[in-house]
Amino acid sequence: MTPDERVYKVSGELKYMLTEDHLVEEGTGGANRWWRRAWPLQQLSPELERLTGRPEGTKETLLGGAMVLGLGFSLYFSDLNAKAPLLAPFVLLVGLILLGRLLKNGRVETWTTIRKWDESVATFFRHRDCHPGERAAFEDALAEAVRHIRRTRGVDQ
């Protein structure tokens, strides 16, 4: 394979490179934060796992946002509103922000998990921003590369 065939850009912020011996992950996130991690192919499992669900903390965010919104309405109609007129709108705004996060983070997601041979998680990526063809090509190439290296070099070398 040529080096270009071994680089897979699974999303706008994440790419994987398959070298002869390693899976290399490069990505960006947040305030220009860049990372690079590598795993020896011998340590990875060729079986990739696809999971579907909501991100962790979705239920807690919903409950917290509803409680803060309820608190804001209670403050608005209480005697405290006359003494601190900006408190109720502030609390209502915080509640709306928390509930607004659910629009982005509360939807059902699908992601691929890459596991080590001992079943611990090496890394994962969401399918939200992935190009399906590029993702499938990467998953197939990774599984084949791991099978090949484990077949030719063994597990403990």
C-alpha positions, 0 to 999 in steps of 0.5 A: 500500500502507498502511504496515501492509502493508509491515511483515513480521515474519518472526520474533519477533526480526526484521522487514523494512519496505519503504519506497518506496526502501529495504528496512529490517531491524530486529532484536534478538539477544543481551543486548538488542542492537538493530540497524537496517540499510537497503539502497536497493532499486535495489542489491538483486537481485529473485532471492531464494536459499533455501539448506539446510545446517548452520551453519558450524563444526558439524563442528569443534564435533563433533570438538572436543567428542568430543576434549575428552570423550575427554580427560576420560575419559582423565584420569579413568582416569589417575594424574593423577585422584588428584592433581587429582580435579576436573579430569576432571569439569570437562573432561567437563562442557566436552565435554558442553557442546560436544556439547550445542550441536550439539543446537541448532546442528547440525540442518539449517537453511533460510534465505533470502539477499537479495543485492545486484545484484552477487551479494554478500550483503546479509542473510539470515534463517533459516526456523526461527522464521518464519511461512511465510505471512508469509515468503512474503508478504515475499519476494514483496513484496520481489521485486516492489518491487525489479523495480518500482523497477529498471524505473521508475528504472533501475539507476544513478540 
